[in-house]
């Protein structure tokens, strides 16, 4: 008998939220990437340019976890004009022991939203100054909201600023977050103003041109760049690499896409230069921030280990809560022609 648990976004939201346990889960996945024989192939990408669409397929096997995830993650960035979300997707979790499907998460990208925000918290936990209290968020979408909420789990945030190309959206997001988080969140007219005096900066846009200039960076800041997850996206001025301590989520990946890719293309960084990965910083095998006045930059392009980790956590929570619908996927012998 082969039984698969099917869970929708509605099933998942009550049992798995953006909280400390989700952050710890993603942190452990990054550490595993640095310390265990993880199998994580390159991202499979499909571009659909006439509709500003892209599809990523990510996967990873992490020793010690019972399941491995395969995630299909579309991003169609004209969707808001149609009243639809930009991001969507689903995750299949298969048994590492048998290869059978344990769970199908029809989550509309919810688990990706949670694990991406949790990764931002992990980066801030290990790279920002412990007393960081002022955050700047560039962007005003779902990740802008979640990244700020995630920061509050690991740092004593008391004030935040938001900038977006759409001032009305930035203002609405700032008002919502002020009410939700209980501290002032202000919409800023310019990204430079948002960065001024900020301790932590998070870029959350799908921009193809830098939204953060190197000259705006201040001593002691930490920057998490999480929007540039494909070759054509670029949120950070490549000149920033002359000023920052750079940490990749996966170096082989950020050399192909993300912010490092653009710094290499600009001739600012050599293609074979070795940088620390976030998992190595977590594991203590490579340094992260070593001085209070250092500027750190985490390049988060999204890794399959995050998806495998959050999917295993989601299945454990679902089983404990009795959530979802179990389906017998094996036909009876008499049904086979």
N, C-alpha and C positions, 0 to 999 in steps of 0.2 A: 504494500500500500504506500503510495507516494502522496503526501499531503503538503500543500503550499498555503501559507498564510498571506492573505491579500489585505493590505491596509491602504486607506485613502488619507489625504491630508486631514480630513475631519477626524479620522481615527487617531492620527499621530499627534495633533496639536495638544490634546490634554495630557498626553503621557510623556512627551519629550519637548522640553522647552529650552530656551537659551538660558542656562544657569551654570553654576560652578561645575556640576557633574559633566555637562557637555564640554566645557572648557578643558577639564581634566582628561576627558576621553580623547579629544583631539591632540592635546599635549602629549599623551602617551603614544599616539600614532606617530607624531613627529619624532619622538625619541626612538621608537622602533625603527624608523627609517634610517637612523644613524647607528643603531646598535645590533640590529637583527638582519638575517638574510631575507629581507623583504623583496618580493618580486613585483616590480611596478613598471610595466611597459610604457613607452611614450604615448602621449595623448593622441587618439585618433580624431582628426578634425575634418569637418565638412563645411564649406562656405557656400552660402546662397546669396550672392551680393545684390541681386536685383531687389531683394526684400530686406536688405540689411540683416540677413540671417546667418547664424553659425550654429553648428552642432558639435559638441565635444563628447567623446566617449572615454571614460576614465575607469581604471580598475587597479586593484592591488591585492596581493596575497600577503598577509601579515602573520608570521608564525605565532601560534598561541591563541589566535582567534578562530572560532568555530566556522565562520563564514567569510567568503570573499565577495565583494560587491562589484557589479558592473553597472555603471551609471550612464544614462543617455541624457544629455543636458543641452537643450536648444536655447539660444538667445536670439530673439527677433526684435531689433531695437526700434522699429517703426510701429510695433504693436500698440503702444500707448495712444497713438493717433486713432486706433480702431477700438479703443476702450478695453484693450487686453493687456495683461502683464507682459513685460519684456522677456522674462525667464520662465521656464517650465521644466518638465523632465520627469524621469522615473528611475528607480533603482531596483535591480534584481540582486538578491542575496542568495548565493549558492553555498552548499556545504563544502568545506575544505576536505571532508572525509569521503564523500561519495560523489560530489559534483551535482547532486540533485538540487532543485530550486527549493530553498527554505521559505523565502518570502518575496513578495512583489510589492514594492512601495509605489503606489500611484499618488505621489505626494505633491505634484505640481511644482517641484523644486524646493519644497519646504525644508527637507533635510539638508539640502545644499545651502540654503540660506542660513540655517543654524550652524552648520559646521564651518562655513566661511566666516561668520561673525566670531565664532569661538576661536578660529585661527588668529583673527585680529587681536583677541584678548590674550592669547598665548604669546604672540609677538610682543605686545605691550608689557606683559608680565616679566619677560626675560630681557627686554631691551630698553624700555623707558626707565626714567628715574623713578624710584619708589614713591617720591613725593609728588609726582605729576598730578596736577589738579585741574588744568585747563586744556580742553580738547578743541581741535578744529577739524571739521568734517567738510570735505569738498564733494559735493553731490547731495541730492535730496531724495533719493529713491529708497527702496527697501533696505539695501545694505547700509546706507547712511544712517538710518534709524537704528538698525541692529548693531552696527559697529560701535555707535556711541553707547548703547545699552550694554554691550559686551565690555567696554572699557570700565564701566562702573563696577563690574564684578572683580576687577583686579587692581584698580587704582582709585584713590580718593577724589574722583572728579566732582568739582563743585560749580563748574561753569563751562559752557561750550558755545562755539560759533559754527554756523553753517553757511556755506556759499554754494549756489548753483546757478547755472546759466539762466534758469527761469526764476526770477526774483519772487514771484507769487508762490511758486512751489516751495522755495526755500523758507519763506515766511510762514507758510502753513505747517511745514515740517517742524520748524523751530517752535511754533506755538504748541503743537501736539507733544513734542518731546519735553518741553518745559513742564507741561501738565503731568505727563506720565512719569518723568524722572524726578521731579521735585526740586530742580535747580534751574537757574536761568540759562536758556539757550537762545542766542540772538542770531538773526539772519543778517549777513553782511553783504554789502554792495559789491565787494571785490575780494578775490581770494587772498591777495596780499594782506588785507586788513584782518581776515580770519586767522592767518598764521601769526600775526604780530602778538608776541607774548604767550603763544600756545606752547604747552609742554609736549603734547601728542597731536600729530596730524595724521588723518586717514583720508586717502583719496579713493573714491568709490564710483568713479565715472567710467563710461565706455569711450572716453575721448581718444581721438586719433592724433591730437596735438597736445603738448604739455599744458597742464593746468596749474602746475607748481613750478615756479622759476627758482633756479639755484640761489639767486641773490636774496631771496626772501627767507632762506633758512637761517635760524638763530642757534647759537651754541646751546647745547643741552637738549635739543629737541629730538624726539623720535618720530619717524615717519613710517607708516604702514601704507604701502601701495598695493591695492588689491583689485583694481579695475582692469589692468592691462594683462588679460589672460589669453591674448592671441597676438600674432605677429604685427598686426597693423595698429594695435592700440598702444598709446604712449601718454602717460599722465605726468611723468617727471622729466624735467629738463635734464638731458644727458650730462650737462655741465655739473650737475649736483654730485656726480661721482668723484669729482675732485675735492669734495668737502665732507663726504660721509663715510661711515663704516657700513659696508654693505653686507647684508645677510640674505641668502636665498632660501626659498622653501625647498627647491630642488635645483641644484646648480646646472645640471645638464638640461633642465627644462627652461630655466630663465635665460640661458644662453641662446635659446631658440626663439623665445617670446618674452613678454614682460619687459621691465625697465632695463635690465642688463643688456638685452638684445639691442636696444637702441643706443646704449652707450658704446657697445662694441662697433656698431655700424657707423657711429660718428667718429671712431678712432680715438675715443677718450680712454677706453679700457681695452687691453689686449684680449683676444679670444680665449687664450689659455690661462688667463690669470685665475688663481685659485682663491675662492672666497668661502667663508664658513656657511654652513647650512643651519637653519633654525633648530633642527633636531640635534645637531652637534653641540649647539649652545645649551640646549636643554640638558643633554647628557653630560655636559661639563668637559667635553673633549676639545672644544674650541672656544675662545673667548667671545663674548658679545660686547656689551658696553663695559669699558674699563675706566672711563673718566666721566665725572658729572657734566663736563662741558662738551662732551663728544656728541656728534650728530649721527644717529643711527638710522638706517633705511632697511626695512624688511620688504622684500619683493615676493608677494604672495600670489602665485599664478594658479593655485589649486592643485592638489595632488590626490591620487587615487587612494592613498592610505587614509586620508580624511574621510572619504566616502565609505570605505570598508569599516572604519572605526565607528562612525555614527550609525551605520546600518546595523551593525551588531548590537549596539546599545539600544536602538529602536526595537529590534526583535525581542531582546530580553525584556524590555519594558512592556511590549505588547503581550507577551506570554504571561507576564506577571499580572497584567491588568485584565486578561481575557479579551483583549481588543482584536478587531479585525474579523475576517471571515476565512475559515479553513476550507480549502477546496481539494478534493481528491482528483489528482491529475492523471491517474493511470487508468486506462481503459480495461475493462474486464476481458479475459482471454477470448471469450466468445465473440467480442466485438471486433476482433482483428480479422480482416479479410484474408 
